[in-house]
Amino acid sequence: MKVLVTGAGGQLGHDVCCELKKRGITYLGTTSSQMNIADSTVVQTVCETFSPDAIIHCAAWTAVDLAEANAEKAFLVNKTGSRNLAIAAKNLGAKLIYVSTDYVFSGREEEIYEVDSKPDPINVYGKSKLAGEQAVQDILDHYFIVRISWAFGINGNNFVKSMIRLSETRNELSVVSDQIGSPTYTRDLAPLLCDMIETNAYGIYHATNEGYCSWYEFAKEIFLQLKKEVVVHPIVSEEYETAAQRPKNSRLSKESLISNGFAKLPHWKDALSRFIAEYQNNMEPNQ
């Protein structure tokens, strides 16, 4: 099997490449400078040259707040780029995994979101990622769409790294407490994605680490595991102004994983402890 990985410079793409290497699977990891996914000709050339059996599409415009003022660019990457890769997959007869997001939902409902719950994004980023989902579904008869939330990994910027850095200079912080979701450790997610491409269990999945928390609770657990005495004050979303509105309920049901024979990911607290150990051991990847 040969696998093309987009977004190889990001936290998830990096870990997917590491997992494929570990399994002895031939892969090509591409960054935006190596393959501009918004350019259909470039995508076609790279894909025809490498001729992958599967594409794990991790690349995305993920700057949520910047997307509000750069909607065209966000849609170019998240919709058009995904459409180009879906076309390439169809032409090659390759499997495609499109990594999506909890932001396709409004977060206004109180129940846990199922894979067939109605999408209703409330910001540009969410709308552009949903447009990517729809492009994949329009072009391919069979596909994997995997929605994740609150990703953190060793290769890139994320909430955990921000909290670690802030704990070095601050002993008091205010963190939003009315947005609930599940952190997703990319090192745990990567093996699942690699498992998926070796099956024909196509469909839409939700894949996050187990358990739910607020950003406030997440921050408190980070400092607890770091053994740092940082006082965390809970605040509501309205007290922390951002350009883009965030879903308040990002709880995703993982039942589709179980029903299709995939194992759930470990609890987020366990994932966090392993990430912190990796971070503290200075295991930053070579770029």
Secondary structure, 3 states (H helix, E strand, C coil): CEEEEECCCCHHHHHHHHHHHHCCCEEEEECCCCCCCCCHHHHHHHHHHHCCCEEEECCCCCCHHHHHHCHHHHHHHHHHHHHHHHHHHHHHCCEEEEEEEHHHCCCCCCCCECCCCCCCCCCHHHHHHHHHHHHHHHHCCCCEEEEECCEECCCCCCHHHHHHHHCCCCCEEEEECCCEECCEEHHHHHHHHHHHCCCCCCEEEECCEECCEEHHHHHHHHHHHHCCCCEEEEECHHHCCCCCCCCCECCECCHHHHHCCCCCEEEHHHHHHHHHHHHHCCCCCCC
